[in-house]
Amino acid sequence: MMADEKKTAPKKRGRGRPEKILTPEELELMDQMAKDGCRHRTISVVLGVSRDNLRKNHMKRLHQKAAEGRVELRADQRRMSKTQPALAIFLGKNRLGQTDKRELGVSGEISLKPPTIT
């Protein structure tokens, strides 16, 4: 070994597998799945990445696409409310967090009488 050659240790990586970088096609698939309301666990399995990778690198994008999907669903719900009202109600309750509004009406009088002591 010559004097100017130095032995260097191999570069250390962090723990775990290296992060997978998603292709533009995979990002488009991820966007569509988020719009369709898929869970992060499902998206990570389909794309072959860890949930930590999704959380760390793509969470803002996932939240944005999920919100866009809910906006589209609300528009679809308005359109289908005349032709398929049961489906519109079902989607609203299950995907959009909507609830039935029940109004309670009170009729009659309420009178408060002091208690009688005997």
MARTOR-118204 format. One record per atom (N, C-alpha, C): atom name; z, x, y. Coordinates in nm, 3 decimals, always signed. Example, Ala and Ser with C-alpha at 12.3 -4.5 7.8 and 13.67 -1.06 7.14 Angstrom:
% residues 2
atomo  zz  xx  yy
N  +0.780  +1.319  -0.569 .
CA  +0.780  +1.230  -0.450 .
C  +0.780  +1.320  -0.330 .
N  +0.708  +1.285  -0.225 .
CA  +0.714  +1.367  -0.106 .
C  +0.787  +1.290  +0.003 .
***
This chain:
% residues 118
atomo  zz  xx  yy
N  +0.000  +0.085  -0.117 .
CA  +0.000  +0.000  +0.000 .
C  +0.000  +0.089  +0.124 .
N  -0.081  +0.052  +0.218 .
CA  -0.094  +0.133  +0.339 .
C  +0.016  +0.098  +0.436 .
N  +0.040  +0.185  +0.530 .
CA  +0.152  +0.169  +0.623 .
C  +0.133  +0.049  +0.716 .
N  +0.006  +0.018  +0.756 .
CA  -0.014  -0.091  +0.851 .
C  -0.023  -0.229  +0.782 .
N  -0.028  -0.233  +0.651 .
CA  -0.029  -0.361  +0.579 .
C  +0.115  -0.405  +0.558 .
N  +0.143  -0.529  +0.591 .
CA  +0.276  -0.582  +0.572 .
C  +0.269  -0.697  +0.474 .
N  +0.371  -0.705  +0.392 .
CA  +0.380  -0.819  +0.304 .
C  +0.438  -0.935  +0.382 .
N  +0.373  -1.047  +0.375 .
CA  +0.426  -1.165  +0.443 .
C  +0.455  -1.271  +0.339 .
N  +0.561  -1.341  +0.361 .
CA  +0.596  -1.450  +0.270 .
C  +0.504  -1.568  +0.299 .
N  +0.475  -1.648  +0.197 .
CA  +0.392  -1.766  +0.223 .
C  +0.463  -1.859  +0.320 .
N  +0.384  -1.928  +0.402 .
CA  +0.443  -2.020  +0.501 .
C  +0.512  -2.134  +0.429 .
N  +0.629  -2.167  +0.480 .
CA  +0.705  -2.275  +0.419 .
C  +0.662  -2.408  +0.481 .
N  +0.656  -2.507  +0.396 .
CA  +0.625  -2.642  +0.442 .
C  +0.754  -2.722  +0.443 .
N  +0.748  -2.838  +0.502 .
CA  +0.861  -2.928  +0.498 .
C  +0.875  -2.984  +0.357 .
N  +0.977  -3.062  +0.338 .
CA  +1.000  -3.120  +0.206 .
C  +0.900  -3.231  +0.181 .
N  +0.869  -3.254  +0.055 .
CA  +0.781  -3.364  +0.017 .
C  +0.634  -3.327  +0.025 .
N  +0.554  -3.427  +0.002 .
CA  +0.409  -3.407  +0.005 .
C  +0.359  -3.395  +0.149 .
N  +0.246  -3.328  +0.166 .
CA  +0.189  -3.325  +0.301 .
C  +0.140  -3.465  +0.338 .
N  +0.145  -3.498  +0.466 .
CA  +0.103  -3.630  +0.511 .
C  -0.047  -3.646  +0.493 .
N  -0.085  -3.763  +0.446 .
CA  -0.226  -3.793  +0.429 .
C  -0.282  -3.842  +0.562 .
N  -0.395  -3.788  +0.599 .
CA  -0.461  -3.831  +0.722 .
C  -0.562  -3.938  +0.684 .
N  -0.553  -4.054  +0.748 .
CA  -0.638  -4.167  +0.713 .
C  -0.776  -4.152  +0.776 .
N  -0.878  -4.190  +0.699 .
CA  -1.016  -4.188  +0.749 .
C  -1.037  -4.309  +0.838 .
N  -1.144  -4.311  +0.917 .
CA  -1.171  -4.429  +1.001 .
C  -1.186  -4.557  +0.918 .
N  -1.242  -4.547  +0.799 .
CA  -1.256  -4.665  +0.713 .
C  -1.119  -4.714  +0.667 .
N  -1.030  -4.622  +0.634 .
CA  -0.895  -4.659  +0.593 .
C  -0.816  -4.719  +0.709 .
N  -0.837  -4.665  +0.829 .
CA  -0.770  -4.723  +0.947 .
C  -0.819  -4.865  +0.973 .
N  -0.948  -4.889  +0.953 .
CA  -1.003  -5.023  +0.972 .
C  -0.945  -5.119  +0.868 .
N  -0.933  -5.073  +0.743 .
CA  -0.872  -5.155  +0.638 .
C  -0.726  -5.183  +0.671 .
N  -0.655  -5.083  +0.720 .
CA  -0.515  -5.100  +0.759 .
C  -0.503  -5.204  +0.871 .
N  -0.592  -5.196  +0.970 .
CA  -0.591  -5.293  +1.079 .
C  -0.612  -5.434  +1.028 .
N  -0.711  -5.452  +0.940 .
CA  -0.741  -5.585  +0.888 .
C  -0.625  -5.639  +0.805 .
N  -0.564  -5.554  +0.725 .
CA  -0.450  -5.598  +0.643 .
C  -0.332  -5.638  +0.731 .
N  -0.309  -5.563  +0.839 .
CA  -0.200  -5.598  +0.931 .
C  -0.229  -5.731  +1.000 .
N  -0.355  -5.753  +1.039 .
CA  -0.394  -5.881  +1.101 .
C  -0.375  -5.996  +1.004 .
N  -0.399  -5.972  +0.877 .
CA  -0.387  -6.077  +0.776 .
C  -0.242  -6.103  +0.736 .
N  -0.150  -6.024  +0.789 .
CA  -0.008  -6.048  +0.764 .
C  +0.047  -5.976  +0.643 .
N  -0.021  -5.874  +0.593 .
CA  +0.030  -5.799  +0.478 .
C  +0.154  -5.720  +0.518 .
N  +0.245  -5.704  +0.423 .
CA  +0.365  -5.626  +0.448 .
C  +0.330  -5.477  +0.450 .
N  +0.415  -5.399  +0.515 .
CA  +0.390  -5.255  +0.524 .
C  +0.389  -5.192  +0.385 .
N  +0.472  -5.242  +0.296 .
CA  +0.477  -5.189  +0.160 .
C  +0.340  -5.207  +0.091 .
N  +0.279  -5.324  +0.108 .
CA  +0.149  -5.351  +0.048 .
C  +0.042  -5.260  +0.107 .
N  +0.044  -5.246  +0.238 .
CA  -0.055  -5.160  +0.304 .
C  -0.042  -5.017  +0.256 .
N  +0.080  -4.968  +0.243 .
CA  +0.100  -4.829  +0.201 .
C  +0.050  -4.807  +0.058 .
N  +0.071  -4.905  -0.030 .
CA  +0.025  -4.891  -0.169 .
C  -0.127  -4.890  -0.174 .
N  -0.192  -4.981  -0.101 .
CA  -0.338  -4.990  -0.103 .
C  -0.400  -4.862  -0.047 .
N  -0.342  -4.808  +0.059 .
CA  -0.398  -4.687  +0.121 .
C  -0.355  -4.559  +0.051 .
N  -0.254  -4.567  -0.033 .
CA  -0.208  -4.448  -0.104 .
C  -0.128  -4.353  -0.018 .
N  -0.053  -4.409  +0.079 .
CA  +0.032  -4.327  +0.163 .
C  +0.175  -4.378  +0.150 .
N  +0.269  -4.298  +0.191 .
CA  +0.408  -4.341  +0.184 .
C  +0.439  -4.434  +0.301 .
N  +0.540  -4.519  +0.281 .
CA  +0.582  -4.607  +0.390 .
C  +0.635  -4.526  +0.507 .
N  +0.697  -4.411  +0.477 .
CA  +0.746  -4.325  +0.586 .
C  +0.630  -4.276  +0.672 .
N  +0.518  -4.242  +0.608 .
CA  +0.400  -4.199  +0.682 .
C  +0.351  -4.311  +0.773 .
N  +0.346  -4.433  +0.720 .
CA  +0.305  -4.547  +0.803 .
C  +0.400  -4.565  +0.920 .
N  +0.531  -4.562  +0.891 .
CA  +0.631  -4.582  +0.997 .
C  +0.620  -4.474  +1.104 .
N  +0.604  -4.353  +1.059 .
CA  +0.606  -4.239  +1.151 .
C  +0.479  -4.232  +1.237 .
N  +0.364  -4.259  +1.176 .
CA  +0.238  -4.234  +1.245 .
C  +0.162  -4.357  +1.291 .
N  +0.190  -4.474  +1.234 .
CA  +0.103  -4.588  +1.262 .
C  +0.178  -4.716  +1.298 .
N  +0.308  -4.710  +1.321 .
CA  +0.387  -4.832  +1.341 .
C  +0.342  -4.910  +1.464 .
N  +0.316  -4.843  +1.574 .
CA  +0.275  -4.911  +1.696 .
C  +0.144  -4.985  +1.672 .
N  +0.052  -4.920  +1.605 .
CA  -0.078  -4.982  +1.575 .
C  -0.061  -5.101  +1.481 .
N  +0.026  -5.088  +1.380 .
CA  +0.050  -5.198  +1.286 .
C  +0.108  -5.319  +1.359 .
N  +0.205  -5.297  +1.447 .
CA  +0.265  -5.407  +1.522 .
C  +0.162  -5.475  +1.613 .
N  +0.077  -5.395  +1.676 .
CA  -0.025  -5.450  +1.765 .
C  -0.124  -5.536  +1.686 .
N  -0.170  -5.486  +1.572 .
CA  -0.268  -5.561  +1.493 .
C  -0.207  -5.687  +1.433 .
N  -0.079  -5.681  +1.394 .
CA  -0.012  -5.799  +1.342 .
C  +0.000  -5.906  +1.451 .
N  +0.028  -5.865  +1.574 .
CA  +0.035  -5.959  +1.685 .
C  -0.101  -6.021  +1.712 .
N  -0.206  -5.941  +1.705 .
CA  -0.342  -5.994  +1.723 .
C  -0.373  -6.097  +1.615 .
N  -0.329  -6.071  +1.493 .
CA  -0.351  -6.165  +1.384 .
C  -0.279  -6.297  +1.408 .
N  -0.157  -6.291  +1.462 .
CA  -0.084  -6.414  +1.492 .
C  -0.151  -6.493  +1.603 .
N  -0.208  -6.425  +1.702 .
CA  -0.280  -6.493  +1.809 .
C  -0.402  -6.565  +1.752 .
N  -0.476  -6.497  +1.664 .
CA  -0.593  -6.558  +1.600 .
C  -0.550  -6.678  +1.516 .
N  -0.438  -6.666  +1.447 .
CA  -0.389  -6.774  +1.362 .
C  -0.350  -6.896  +1.446 .
N  -0.290  -6.872  +1.564 .
CA  -0.256  -6.984  +1.652 .
C  -0.382  -7.058  +1.697 .
N  -0.487  -6.982  +1.730 .
CA  -0.613  -7.045  +1.770 .
C  -0.671  -7.125  +1.653 .
N  -0.668  -7.069  +1.534 .
CA  -0.716  -7.141  +1.416 .
C  -0.632  -7.266  +1.391 .
N  -0.503  -7.255  +1.413 .
CA  -0.412  -7.368  +1.393 .
C  -0.449  -7.483  +1.486 .
N  -0.479  -7.452  +1.611 .
CA  -0.520  -7.557  +1.705 .
C  -0.649  -7.624  +1.660 .
N  -0.745  -7.545  +1.612 .
CA  -0.872  -7.601  +1.567 .
C  -0.856  -7.689  +1.444 .
N  -0.771  -7.649  +1.351 .
CA  -0.758  -7.724  +1.226 .
C  -0.657  -7.838  +1.234 .
N  -0.587  -7.851  +1.344 .
CA  -0.483  -7.955  +1.352 .
C  -0.542  -8.095  +1.341 .
N  -0.669  -8.114  +1.376 .
CA  -0.730  -8.246  +1.366 .
C  -0.787  -8.272  +1.227 .
N  -0.841  -8.169  +1.164 .
CA  -0.905  -8.189  +1.034 .
C  -0.809  -8.167  +0.918 .
N  -0.719  -8.072  +0.930 .
CA  -0.624  -8.041  +0.822 .
C  -0.484  -8.021  +0.880 .
N  -0.421  -8.128  +0.924 .
CA  -0.291  -8.112  +0.990 .
C  -0.183  -8.055  +0.900 .
N  -0.183  -8.089  +0.771 .
CA  -0.080  -8.036  +0.681 .
C  -0.090  -7.884  +0.670 .
N  -0.211  -7.832  +0.661 .
CA  -0.230  -7.687  +0.652 .
C  -0.188  -7.620  +0.783 .
N  -0.221  -7.682  +0.895 .
CA  -0.183  -7.626  +1.025 .
C  -0.031  -7.618  +1.037 .
N  +0.039  -7.722  +0.991 .
CA  +0.185  -7.722  +0.996 .
C  +0.242  -7.616  +0.903 .
N  +0.187  -7.608  +0.781 .
CA  +0.234  -7.509  +0.683 .
C  +0.219  -7.368  +0.738 .
N  +0.102  -7.335  +0.792 .
CA  +0.080  -7.200  +0.845 .
C  +0.172  -7.172  +0.963 .
N  +0.192  -7.272  +1.047 .
CA  +0.281  -7.252  +1.161 .
C  +0.423  -7.222  +1.119 .
N  +0.472  -7.295  +1.019 .
CA  +0.609  -7.274  +0.974 .
C  +0.625  -7.142  +0.900 .
N  +0.529  -7.109  +0.815 .
CA  +0.545  -6.993  +0.727 .
C  +0.497  -6.862  +0.787 .
N  +0.398  -6.865  +0.873 .
CA  +0.346  -6.739  +0.925 .
C  +0.383  -6.715  +1.071 .
N  +0.408  -6.824  +1.145 .
CA  +0.431  -6.809  +1.288 .
C  +0.574  -6.839  +1.329 .
N  +0.659  -6.878  +1.234 .
CA  +0.798  -6.904  +1.265 .
C  +0.822  -7.031  +1.345 .
N  +0.730  -7.124  +1.337 .
CA  +0.746  -7.249  +1.410 .
C  +0.838  -7.343  +1.333 .
N  +0.900  -7.435  +1.404 .
CA  +0.990  -7.532  +1.340 .
C  +0.957  -7.671  +1.391 .
N  +1.001  -7.771  +1.316 .
CA  +0.987  -7.909  +1.362 .
C  +1.088  -7.933  +1.473 .
N  +1.044  -7.998  +1.576 .
CA  +1.135  -8.032  +1.684 .
C  +1.180  -8.175  +1.661 .
N  +1.307  -8.191  +1.643 .
CA  +1.361  -8.324  +1.620 .
C  +1.446  -8.363  +1.740 .
N  +1.413  -8.477  +1.795 .
CA  +1.490  -8.526  +1.909 .
C  +1.590  -8.628  +1.858 .
N  +1.711  -8.608  +1.896 .
CA  +1.815  -8.702  +1.858 .
C  +1.845  -8.792  +1.976 .
N  +1.840  -8.921  +1.951 .
CA  +1.871  -9.016  +2.057 .
C  +2.002  -9.086  +2.024 .
N  +2.077  -9.113  +2.127 .
CA  +2.205  -9.182  +2.109 .
C  +2.194  -9.315  +2.183 .
N  +2.225  -9.420  +2.111 .
CA  +2.225  -9.551  +2.177 .
C  +2.364  -9.611  +2.167 .
N  +2.398  -9.692  +2.261 .
CA  +2.529  -9.754  +2.259 .
C  +2.625  -9.682  +2.351 .
N  +2.746  -9.735  +2.354 .
CA  +2.848  -9.679  +2.441 .
C  +2.952  -9.606  +2.361 .
N  +3.007  -9.507  +2.421 .
CA  +3.118  -9.436  +2.361 .
C  +3.236  -9.454  +2.454 .
N  +3.343  -9.509  +2.401 .
CA  +3.460  -9.526  +2.485 .
C  +3.576  -9.449  +2.425 .
N  +3.645  -9.384  +2.509 .
CA  +3.760  -9.307  +2.466 .
C  +3.886  -9.382  +2.509 .
N  +3.969  -9.412  +2.412 .
CA  +4.093  -9.482  +2.442 .
C  +4.208  -9.386  +2.417 .
N  +4.306  -9.389  +2.503 .
CA  +4.421  -9.301  +2.480 .
C  +4.495  -9.346  +2.353 .
N  +4.552  -9.252  +2.280 .
CA  +4.623  -9.292  +2.158 .
C  +4.746  -9.377  +2.193 .
N  +4.778  -9.470  +2.105 .
CA  +4.895  -9.554  +2.125 .
C  +5.010  -9.496  +2.046 .
N  +5.127  -9.492  +2.109 .
CA  +5.245  -9.437  +2.043 .
C  +5.335  -9.555  +2.011 .
N  +5.374  -9.567  +1.888 .
CA  +5.460  -9.678  +1.848 .
C  +5.595  -9.631  +1.802 .
***
